Amino acid sequence: MAAKKVWVLNGPNLGLLGIREPELYGKETLASIERRLVKLGAELGLEVECFQTNHEGALIDRLIVAMDAVDGVVLNPGGLTHTSWSLADTVRAVKVPVVEVHLTNLYARGAARAVSVPAAAAAGVIMGFGARSYELGLRELAARLTTRRKG
């Protein structure tokens, strides 16, 4: 059976991981996280492709393409988490499961950052485990895709 295809999509400023506020986001780079996700994906029977953009429209465009191109998405909206109703509407519209991930615990970041606009449209949200949030999100997505295939 062919590997399920999964995209890991990252929003604004995640390309700065490792240098932007390392006391908050850690010292690991996005490239390092992505390498681990590709390797973990192979172990889980997933073909993983990663994408990062600082532009809301590019992230939305990529999600729209995901409907016909992949089986599921791991999404870290970055700075769009708290503001993008357009991104939330797109997550709601796509017909593949989207697992939202965050490095930090949004609830511990103050009232302005405690809300994720796209979260209600996602299959689930994993946050607060640093870079491991991505791995946990990928594992959950793999489980959902396996269940979907069987059921």
NUTI-371096 format. One record per atom (N, C-alpha, C): x, y negated, z; chain; residue number from 1; residue in three letters. Coordinates in steps of 0.2 Angstrom, whole numbers, plus 5000, padded with zeros to 4 digits. Atoms other than C-alpha are relative to their C-alpha. Example, Ala and Ser with C-alpha at 12.3 -4.5 7.8 and 13.67 -1.06 7.14 Angstrom:
    c1    c2    c3  c    k    r
  5004  5006  5000  A    1  ALA
  5062  5022  5039  A    1  ALA
  5004  4994  5000  A    1  ALA
  4996  5006  4999  A    2  SER
  5068  5005  5036  A    2  SER
  4996  4995  5003  A    2  SER
//
This chain:
    c1    c2    c3  c    k    r
  5004  5006  5000  A    1  MET
  5000  5000  5000  A    1  MET
  5004  4994  5000  A    1  MET
  4996  5006  5000  A    2  ALA
  5007  4983  4996  A    2  ALA
  4999  4996  5006  A    2  ALA
  5000  5004  4994  A    3  ALA
  5012  4971  5009  A    3  ALA
  4995  4994  5000  A    3  ALA
  5005  5006  4999  A    4  LYS
  4999  4958  5015  A    4  LYS
  5004  4994  4999  A    4  LYS
  4996  5007  5001  A    5  LYS
  5005  4940  5010  A    5  LYS
  4997  4995  5005  A    5  LYS
  5002  5005  4994  A    6  VAL
  5005  4927  5024  A    6  VAL
  5004  4994  4999  A    6  VAL
  4996  5006  5000  A    7  TRP
  5010  4909  5023  A    7  TRP
  5001  4997  5007  A    7  TRP
  4999  5003  4994  A    8  VAL
  5017  4900  5038  A    8  VAL
  5001  4992  4998  A    8  VAL
  5000  5007  5002  A    9  LEU
  5013  4881  5036  A    9  LEU
  5001  4996  5005  A    9  LEU
  4998  5005  4994  A   10  ASN
  5021  4867  5046  A   10  ASN
  4999  4993  4997  A   10  ASN
  5002  5007  5002  A   11  GLY
  5015  4849  5046  A   11  GLY
  5006  4996  5002  A   11  GLY
  4995  5005  4999  A   12  PRO
  5024  4833  5050  A   12  PRO
  5005  5001  5006  A   12  PRO
  4994  5000  4995  A   13  ASN
  5041  4832  5059  A   13  ASN
  5002  5007  5003  A   13  ASN
  4997  4993  4997  A   14  LEU
  5043  4851  5062  A   14  LEU
  5006  5001  4996  A   14  LEU
  4993  4999  5003  A   15  GLY
  5058  4850  5050  A   15  GLY
  5005  4997  5004  A   15  GLY
  4995  5003  4995  A   16  LEU
  5066  4840  5064  A   16  LEU
  5001  5004  5006  A   16  LEU
  4998  4996  4994  A   17  LEU
  5066  4854  5076  A   17  LEU
  5007  5002  5001  A   17  LEU
  4993  5000  4998  A   18  GLY
  5082  4856  5085  A   18  GLY
  5004  4994  5001  A   18  GLY
  4997  5006  4998  A   19  ILE
  5086  4838  5085  A   19  ILE
  4995  4995  5003  A   19  ILE
  5006  5005  4998  A   20  ARG
  5069  4829  5089  A   20  ARG
  4998  5003  5007  A   20  ARG
  5002  4998  4993  A   21  GLU
  5066  4830  5108  A   21  GLU
  5001  5007  5002  A   21  GLU
  4999  4993  4999  A   22  PRO
  5075  4846  5111  A   22  PRO
  4998  5002  5007  A   22  PRO
  5003  4998  4993  A   23  GLU
  5070  4845  5130  A   23  GLU
  4993  5002  5000  A   23  GLU
  5007  4998  5001  A   24  LEU
  5052  4847  5124  A   24  LEU
  4999  5005  4995  A   24  LEU
  5001  4995  5005  A   25  TYR
  5053  4857  5108  A   25  TYR
  5005  5005  4999  A   25  TYR
  4995  4995  5000  A   26  GLY
  5069  4867  5111  A   26  GLY
  5005  4998  4995  A   26  GLY
  4995  5002  5004  A   27  LYS
  5085  4867  5101  A   27  LYS
  5000  5004  4994  A   27  LYS
  5000  4996  5006  A   28  GLU
  5081  4880  5088  A   28  GLU
  4997  4996  4994  A   28  GLU
  5003  5003  5006  A   29  THR
  5078  4874  5070  A   29  THR
  4995  5004  4997  A   29  THR
  5006  4997  5004  A   30  LEU
  5063  4877  5059  A   30  LEU
  5003  5006  4996  A   30  LEU
  4997  4995  5005  A   31  ALA
  5075  4887  5047  A   31  ALA
  5001  5006  5004  A   31  ALA
  4999  4995  4996  A   32  SER
  5080  4898  5061  A   32  SER
  4993  5004  5002  A   32  SER
  5006  4997  4999  A   33  ILE
  5062  4901  5066  A   33  ILE
  4997  5004  4994  A   33  ILE
  5003  4997  5007  A   34  GLU
  5057  4905  5048  A   34  GLU
  5004  5006  4999  A   34  GLU
  4996  4993  5001  A   35  ARG
  5071  4918  5046  A   35  ARG
  4997  5005  5004  A   35  ARG
  5002  4995  4996  A   36  ARG
  5065  4927  5061  A   36  ARG
  4993  5002  4998  A   36  ARG
  5006  4999  5002  A   37  LEU
  5047  4926  5055  A   37  LEU
  5000  5005  4994  A   37  LEU
  5000  4996  5006  A   38  VAL
  5051  4933  5038  A   38  VAL
  5002  5008  5002  A   38  VAL
  4997  4993  4997  A   39  LYS
  5061  4948  5047  A   39  LYS
  4994  5003  5004  A   39  LYS
  5006  4997  4996  A   40  LEU
  5046  4951  5059  A   40  LEU
  4995  5002  4995  A   40  LEU
  5005  4999  5005  A   41  GLY
  5034  4950  5045  A   41  GLY
  5001  5007  4996  A   41  GLY
  4998  4994  5003  A   42  ALA
  5043  4964  5036  A   42  ALA
  4999  5006  5004  A   42  ALA
  5001  4994  4996  A   43  GLU
  5042  4975  5051  A   43  GLU
  4993  5001  5001  A   43  GLU
  5007  5000  4999  A   44  LEU
  5024  4971  5052  A   44  LEU
  4996  5002  4994  A   44  LEU
  5003  4999  5006  A   45  GLY
  5021  4975  5034  A   45  GLY
  4997  4994  4996  A   45  GLY
  5002  5006  5003  A   46  LEU
  5019  4957  5029  A   46  LEU
  5005  4997  4996  A   46  LEU
  4995  5004  5003  A   47  GLU
  5027  4947  5016  A   47  GLU
  4999  4992  5002  A   47  GLU
  5001  5006  4997  A   48  VAL
  5030  4930  5024  A   48  VAL
  5003  4995  4996  A   48  VAL
  4997  5006  5003  A   49  GLU
  5033  4913  5015  A   49  GLU
  4998  4994  5004  A   49  GLU
  5001  5006  4996  A   50  CYS
  5036  4897  5024  A   50  CYS
  5000  4994  4996  A   50  CYS
  5001  5007  5003  A   51  PHE
  5032  4879  5020  A   51  PHE
  4999  4995  5005  A   51  PHE
  5001  5006  4996  A   52  GLN
  5034  4862  5028  A   52  GLN
  5000  4994  4996  A   52  GLN
  5001  5007  5003  A   53  THR
  5028  4845  5024  A   53  THR
  4999  4995  5005  A   53  THR
  5002  5006  4996  A   54  ASN
  5027  4828  5031  A   54  ASN
  4994  4996  4998  A   54  ASN
  5005  5003  5003  A   55  HIS
  5012  4824  5021  A   55  HIS
  4993  5004  5000  A   55  HIS
  5006  4997  4999  A   56  GLU
  4994  4828  5025  A   56  GLU
  4997  5003  4994  A   56  GLU
  5003  4997  5006  A   57  GLY
  4988  4830  5008  A   57  GLY
  5003  5006  4997  A   57  GLY
  4996  4994  5003  A   58  ALA
  5002  4842  5003  A   58  ALA
  4998  5006  5004  A   58  ALA
  5002  4994  4996  A   59  LEU
  4997  4853  5018  A   59  LEU
  4993  5002  4999  A   59  LEU
  5006  4999  5002  A   60  ILE
  4979  4852  5013  A   60  ILE
  5000  5004  4994  A   60  ILE
  4999  4996  5007  A   61  ASP
  4983  4857  4995  A   61  ASP
  5002  5007  5001  A   61  ASP
  4997  4993  4999  A   62  ARG
  4993  4872  5001  A   62  ARG
  4995  5004  5003  A   62  ARG
  5005  4996  4997  A   63  LEU
  4979  4878  5012  A   63  LEU
  4994  5002  4995  A   63  LEU
  5005  4998  5006  A   64  ILE
  4967  4877  4997  A   64  ILE
  5002  5005  4996  A   64  ILE
  4997  4995  5004  A   65  VAL
  4979  4887  4987  A   65  VAL
  5000  5007  5003  A   65  VAL
  5000  4993  4996  A   66  ALA
  4980  4900  5001  A   66  ALA
  4994  5004  4999  A   66  ALA
  5006  4996  5001  A   67  MET
  4962  4905  4998  A   67  MET
  5001  5005  4995  A   67  MET
  4999  4995  5006  A   68  ASP
  4967  4914  4982  A   68  ASP
  5007  5003  5000  A   68  ASP
  4993  4998  5001  A   69  ALA
  4985  4917  4985  A   69  ALA
  5003  5005  5006  A   69  ALA
  4998  4996  4994  A   70  VAL
  4987  4925  5003  A   70  VAL
  4994  5003  5004  A   70  VAL
  5004  4996  4996  A   71  ASP
  4979  4936  5015  A   71  ASP
  4998  4996  5007  A   71  ASP
  5001  5004  4994  A   72  GLY
  4981  4924  5030  A   72  GLY
  5006  4995  5001  A   72  GLY
  4995  5005  4999  A   73  VAL
  4990  4909  5037  A   73  VAL
  5001  4999  5007  A   73  VAL
  4998  5002  4993  A   74  VAL
  5000  4904  5053  A   74  VAL
  5001  4992  4998  A   74  VAL
  5000  5007  5001  A   75  LEU
  4998  4885  5054  A   75  LEU
  5002  4996  5007  A   75  LEU
  4998  5005  4995  A   76  ASN
  5007  4872  5065  A   76  ASN
  4999  4993  4997  A   76  ASN
  5001  5006  5004  A   77  PRO
  4999  4856  5060  A   77  PRO
  5004  4994  5002  A   77  PRO
  4996  5005  4998  A   78  GLY
  5012  4846  5069  A   78  GLY
  4996  4994  5003  A   78  GLY
  5003  5007  4998  A   79  GLY
  5007  4827  5071  A   79  GLY
  4993  5000  4998  A   79  GLY
  5007  5001  5002  A   80  LEU
  4991  4830  5062  A   80  LEU
  4995  5004  5005  A   80  LEU
  5004  4996  4995  A   81  THR
  4985  4841  5076  A   81  THR
  4994  4996  5003  A   81  THR
  5005  5004  4996  A   82  HIS
  4976  4827  5085  A   82  HIS
  4996  4995  4996  A   82  HIS
  5003  5006  5004  A   83  THR
  4970  4816  5071  A   83  THR
  4997  5003  4993  A   83  THR
  5002  4999  5007  A   84  SER
  4966  4826  5055  A   84  SER
  4994  5004  4999  A   84  SER
  5006  4996  5001  A   85  TRP
  4948  4830  5052  A   85  TRP
  5000  5003  4993  A   85  TRP
  5000  4997  5006  A   86  SER
  4952  4833  5034  A   86  SER
  5003  5007  5000  A   86  SER
  4997  4993  4999  A   87  LEU
  4964  4847  5039  A   87  LEU
  4995  5005  5003  A   87  LEU
  5004  4996  4997  A   88  ALA
  4951  4854  5050  A   88  ALA
  4994  5002  4996  A   88  ALA
  5005  4998  5005  A   89  ASP
  4938  4854  5036  A   89  ASP
  5003  5005  4996  A   89  ASP
  4997  4995  5005  A   90  THR
  4950  4863  5025  A   90  THR
  5001  5007  5003  A   90  THR
  4999  4994  4997  A   91  VAL
  4954  4876  5038  A   91  VAL
  4993  5004  5001  A   91  VAL
  5007  4997  5000  A   92  ARG
  4935  4879  5040  A   92  ARG
  4998  5002  4993  A   92  ARG
  5002  4998  5007  A   93  ALA
  4933  4880  5021  A   93  ALA
  5004  5006  4997  A   93  ALA
  4996  4994  5003  A   94  VAL
  4947  4893  5017  A   94  VAL
  4997  5006  5003  A   94  VAL
  5003  4994  4998  A   95  LYS
  4941  4911  5018  A   95  LYS
  5005  5005  5002  A   95  LYS
  4995  4996  4997  A   96  VAL
  4957  4918  5025  A   96  VAL
  5001  4998  5007  A   96  VAL
  4999  5002  4993  A   97  PRO
  4961  4919  5044  A   97  PRO
  5006  4995  5001  A   97  PRO
  4995  5005  4999  A   98  VAL
  4971  4904  5050  A   98  VAL
  5001  5001  5008  A   98  VAL
  4998  5000  4993  A   99  VAL
  4980  4906  5067  A   99  VAL
  5004  4994  5001  A   99  VAL
  4997  5006  4998  A  100  GLU
  4985  4889  5074  A  100  GLU
  5006  5001  5005  A  100  GLU
  4995  4999  4995  A  101  VAL
  5002  4889  5084  A  101  VAL
  5003  4993  5002  A  101  VAL
  4996  5006  4998  A  102  HIS
  5011  4875  5094  A  102  HIS
  5005  5003  5005  A  102  HIS
  4995  4998  4995  A  103  LEU
  5027  4876  5103  A  103  LEU
  4999  4998  5007  A  103  LEU
  5001  5002  4993  A  104  THR
  5021  4866  5118  A  104  THR
  4993  5001  5002  A  104  THR
  5007  4999  4997  A  105  ASN
  5005  4868  5129  A  105  ASN
  4997  4993  4999  A  105  ASN
  5004  5006  5001  A  106  LEU
  4994  4854  5122  A  106  LEU
  4997  4997  5006  A  106  LEU
  5003  5002  4994  A  107  TYR
  4985  4853  5138  A  107  TYR
  5004  4997  5005  A  107  TYR
  4996  5002  4995  A  108  ALA
  5000  4849  5148  A  108  ALA
  5004  4993  4997  A  108  ALA
  4996  5006  5003  A  109  ARG
  5005  4834  5137  A  109  ARG
  4996  4993  5000  A  109  ARG
  5004  5006  4999  A  110  GLY
  4992  4821  5142  A  110  GLY
  4994  5000  4996  A  110  GLY
  5007  5000  5003  A  111  ALA
  4974  4817  5137  A  111  ALA
  5001  4999  4992  A  111  ALA
  5000  5002  5007  A  112  ALA
  4979  4810  5120  A  112  ALA
  5003  5006  4995  A  112  ALA
  4997  4995  5003  A  113  ARG
  4988  4826  5115  A  113  ARG
  4997  5007  5002  A  113  ARG
  5004  4994  4997  A  114  ALA
  4976  4839  5124  A  114  ALA
  4995  5002  4995  A  114  ALA
  5005  4998  5005  A  115  VAL
  4965  4840  5108  A  115  VAL
  5003  5002  4994  A  115  VAL
  4998  4999  5007  A  116  SER
  4968  4849  5092  A  116  SER
  4994  5000  4996  A  116  SER
  5005  5001  5004  A  117  VAL
  4956  4844  5079  A  117  VAL
  4998  5006  4996  A  117  VAL
  5002  4994  5004  A  118  PRO
  4958  4859  5068  A  118  PRO
  4999  5007  5004  A  118  PRO
  5000  4994  4996  A  119  ALA
  4958  4872  5082  A  119  ALA
  4993  5003  5000  A  119  ALA
  5007  4997  5000  A  120  ALA
  4939  4874  5082  A  120  ALA
  4999  5004  4993  A  120  ALA
  5001  4997  5006  A  121  ALA
  4940  4880  5064  A  121  ALA
  5005  5006  4999  A  121  ALA
  4995  4995  5000  A  122  ALA
  4955  4892  5067  A  122  ALA
  4997  5006  5003  A  122  ALA
  5002  4993  4997  A  123  ALA
  4953  4911  5071  A  123  ALA
  5002  5000  5007  A  123  ALA
  4998  5000  4993  A  124  GLY
  4963  4907  5087  A  124  GLY
  5006  4995  5000  A  124  GLY
  4995  5004  4999  A  125  VAL
  4976  4896  5094  A  125  VAL
  5005  5003  5005  A  125  VAL
  4995  4997  4995  A  126  ILE
  4993  4901  5103  A  126  ILE
  5004  4994  5001  A  126  ILE
  4996  5006  4998  A  127  MET
  5003  4887  5112  A  127  MET
  5004  5001  5006  A  127  MET
  4997  5000  4994  A  128  GLY
  5015  4884  5125  A  128  GLY
  5006  5005  5001  A  128  GLY
  4995  4995  4999  A  129  PHE
  5028  4898  5122  A  129  PHE
  5006  4998  4996  A  129  PHE
  4994  5002  5004  A  130  GLY
  5041  4888  5112  A  130  GLY
  5000  5003  4993  A  130  GLY
  4999  4997  5006  A  131  ALA
  5047  4896  5096  A  131  ALA
  4996  5007  5000  A  131  ALA
  5004  4994  4999  A  132  ARG
  5039  4912  5102  A  132  ARG
  4993  5000  4998  A  132  ARG
  5007  5001  5002  A  133  SER
  5022  4905  5098  A  133  SER
  4999  5002  4993  A  133  SER
  5001  4998  5007  A  134  TYR
  5025  4908  5080  A  134  TYR
  5000  5007  4999  A  134  TYR
  4999  4993  5000  A  135  GLU
  5030  4926  5083  A  135  GLU
  4993  5003  5002  A  135  GLU
  5007  4997  4998  A  136  LEU
  5014  4929  5093  A  136  LEU
  4995  4998  4995  A  136  LEU
  5005  5002  5005  A  137  GLY
  5004  4920  5080  A  137  GLY
  5000  5005  4994  A  137  GLY
  4999  4995  5006  A  138  LEU
  5011  4931  5066  A  138  LEU
  4998  5007  5002  A  138  LEU
  5002  4993  4997  A  139  ARG
  5008  4947  5077  A  139  ARG
  4992  5000  5000  A  139  ARG
  5007  5000  4999  A  140  GLU
  4990  4942  5080  A  140  GLU
  4997  5000  4993  A  140  GLU
  5003  5000  5007  A  141  LEU
  4987  4938  5061  A  141  LEU
  5001  5007  4997  A  141  LEU
  4999  4993  5002  A  142  ALA
  4995  4955  5057  A  142  ALA
  4994  5005  5002  A  142  ALA
  5005  4996  4997  A  143  ALA
  4983  4963  5069  A  143  ALA
  4993  4999  4997  A  143  ALA
  5006  5002  5003  A  144  ARG
  4968  4954  5062  A  144  ARG
  4999  5003  4992  A  144  ARG
  5000  4997  5007  A  145  LEU
  4973  4959  5044  A  145  LEU
  4999  5007  5000  A  145  LEU
  5000  4993  4999  A  146  THR
  4975  4977  5049  A  146  THR
  4993  5002  5001  A  146  THR
  5007  4999  4998  A  147  THR
  4958  4977  5057  A  147  THR
  4995  4999  4994  A  147  THR
  5004  5002  5006  A  148  ARG
  4950  4969  5042  A  148  ARG
  5001  5005  4995  A  148  ARG
  4999  4995  5005  A  149  ARG
  4958  4981  5030  A  149  ARG
  4996  5007  5002  A  149  ARG
  5003  4994  4998  A  150  LYS
  4951  4996  5040  A  150  LYS
  4993  4999  5001  A  150  LYS
  5007  5001  4999  A  151  GLY
  4934  4989  5044  A  151  GLY
  4997  4997  4994  A  151  GLY
//
